[in-house]
Amino acid sequence: MVKKIRVLDEPIQEVSEEVTLETMYELAKTMDWKLWEILQIMQRFEKKISVLDGVGVPDEKETEEANSEQSTTKSTPKVVKK
């Protein structure tokens, strides 16, 4: 024998939360923090992948040094004697 099951829909309660400037500010702060965390995770992931591939990702200091060397070599003309 099969027992009949009655399914009743529960009444939906309407949540009326006002959107204020303060709630939007809190949402923006939360989004900014999560994006920062994602950036940090991706940078660590990129560094690990580059080590596995054998291709090094230059650090910020190495990049700055390379840029400063290029700027000094560009500003001083080379004299070639024939």
N, C-alpha and C positions, 0 to 999 in steps of 0.2 A: 504494500500500500504506500502511496506517495503522499507526503504531507505538503499541503499548499502553503507557499511562503508569500506573504504580502509585503511589497516594497513600497514604502512611503517616502516621498521626497521631503527632505527637511526644508523648512523655509529658509531662504537666503537672506542673511542679514546684510544690510547695506552699510558699508563703512564710509562715512563721509569725513575724510581728513582734508582739511583746508591746505592748499598749497600756499605756503608763505615764503617770503624771501629767506627766512631763517632755515626752513627745511630744505630749500634749494641749495643754500650755502653748505649745509651739512652733507648733502648728497654729492656736491662738487668736491668737497674735501675727501670724502670716502673714495670717490672715483680716482682722484689724484693720487692718493696713497696706494691704491691697488695697481694703478699704472706704474708707479715707481717700483713696486715689488716685482711686477712682471718684467720690467726693464732689467732689474738686478738679476733675476733668474735667467733671462735670455743671455746676458753678458757672461754669466758663469758657464752656461751651456755652450756658448760659442767658444769660450776659452778651452773647455774640455774637448770639444770636437776638433779644434785646431791642433791640440796636442796629439790626438789620436791620428790625425791625418799627416802629421809631421810638418805642418805649415804653422809657423808662429804668428800670433796676432800681436802687433806691436803695442806696447804700453803707451800711455799718454806721454810719459817723459821721452821715450824714444821718438815718438812722432814730433814732439816739440823740438827736440834736438835736430832731427832731420830737416824740419822746416827752417830752423835758424841757420843751419849749414847751407841750405839752398839759397836763402836770402843773402848770405854773405858772399857766396860764389857768384851770384847774379850781379851784385853791385860792383864787384871788382873785375874790370875787363882783363882778359888774358892777352899777353903780348907774345906773339909767336915770331921767333927770329928765323930768317931764311938763310 
